[in-house]
Amino acid sequence: MASPLPGYLDGLRKEIVALARTLLWDRGDLDEALESILQRARSSSPVSVSDGDARKWILRVTVLTVHGINRKRRPKRGPSSEPEPDLSDELRLEESYKHLLRNPEQVISGLGLPLRNALSQLGELDRAVFLLRSMCELKYQEISDALDVPIGTVMGSLVRSRISVRKALAEQIHAV
């Protein structure tokens, strides 16, 4: 029996492209990523899958493919020499975040670039978990299955990524 997945890809095209574009460190790798995802979907798709399982499977293929491409581009990191943040900075950011919650309309229109910058600062796993939860609306177990990590790792990663994105957005708001 032929796999329904390649035809099913047409319905997921926007979601796959958006996820791959967001996860990639270098946007120039998008064509390579999409070609690899399509090739992998054609060559190794499960024989019989439901629509929900096919979606999870192709999202997992997308994340793993992009992870492999990013791994080739991983920058070399030296020892961190960043100074410890002082408490006054944290309080300032907390006030900026409270201001955002009281007046969201003031900043919503300008969130594109700050949000992209905040997401680019996340680690690979944290970014993948954050995007699969927020963009693809997957449940914790579905994310766990898609990334092949324990559900506790998914939950911890989601907390870390939300805190990091919140802090980055608060810094952007404070700067405005």
C-alpha positions, 0 to 999 in steps of 0.5 A, a space after each residue: 500500500 502506498 504511503 499517503 504522506 507525500 500527498 499530505 505534504 501539500 496540506 502541511 507545506 506552509 507549516 513545514 516552511 514556517 517551522 524550518 525557516 524559524 529553526 534554521 540559524 542561516 536562512 540561506 539553508 532553507 532550500 537545502 532543508 526543504 529538499 532534504 525534508 521532501 526527500 526523507 518524506 518520500 523515501 522513509 514515510 510510514 506505510 500507513 498513518 493517520 493524518 495526525 500521526 503523519 503531521 507529527 511524523 513530518 514535523 519531527 522530520 523537519 526538526 531533525 533535518 534542521 537540527 542536522 543542518 544547524 549542527 554543521 554550522 554550530 559556532 565554536 564557543 569559548 569560555 563565557 566571560 559575561 559578568 553576572 547580571 545585577 538585580 537592578 537590571 532584573 527589576 527594570 525588566 520586570 517593570 517593562 514586562 508589567 508595562 507590556 501586560 497593561 498596554 499590549 497594543 503599544 508593542 504588538 505591532 512591533 514584535 516581529 523582529 524582537 520576537 525573532 531575535 528572542 527566538 534566535 537566542 534560544 538553544 536548539 531544543 528550547 527553540 524547537 519545543 517553543 515553536 512546536 508548542 506555540 506555532 504547531 499547538 502540539 501537546 507535551 506528549 506529541 512534542 516529546 514523541 516528535 523530538 524523541 526526548 522525555 516529556 520532562 525535558 519538553 516541560 523544562 525546555 518550554 519553561 526555559 524558553 518562555 522565561 528567555 523570550 519573556 526577558 528578551 521582549 521585556 528588554 526590547 520594550 524597556 529600550 522603546 
